[in-house]
Amino acid sequence: MSFEDKTLVCKDCKQDFSFTSGEQEFYSERGFENEPARCRECRDVKKREREVMAGGTQRELFETSCHDCGKTTIIPFQPQYERPIYCRDCFFTQKLRLKKAQ
């Protein structure tokens, strides 16, 4: 099945966000039937709110730059600078490239 990038509107912040072909493939592989209703930032905020409400502790997040596009991205682990870090879009692109190469 071939996927094309889609532009969706976040139900919380009302901003446009991209639902990439790589993300669509990921959703399809996992059997998810619904498209995301929130952008990545709003999903992360909602997830942190649920963790706090459940009595969980908030994870420490780290800001770094994507190895491919240079865009600022937030990750849940301490970056080790000898290893490349990718933003969400570039990560899915890399994953897709690796999968096609196999």
Stockholm file with secondary structure:
# STOCKHOLM 1.0

chainA/1-102         MSFEDKTLVCKDCKQDFSFTSGEQEFYSERGFENEPARCRECRDVKKREREVMAGGTQRELFETSCHDCGKTTIIPFQPQYERPIYCRDCFFTQKLRLKKAQ
#=GR chainA/1-102 SS CCCCCEEEECTTTCCEEEECHHHHHHHHHHTCCSCCSSCHHHHHHHHHHHHHHTTCCCCCCEEEECTTTCCEEEESSCCCTTSCCCCHHHHHHHHHHHHHHC
#=GC SS_cons         CCCCCEEEECTTTCCEEEECHHHHHHHHHHTCCSCCSSCHHHHHHHHHHHHHHTTCCCCCCEEEECTTTCCEEEESSCCCTTSCCCCHHHHHHHHHHHHHHC
//
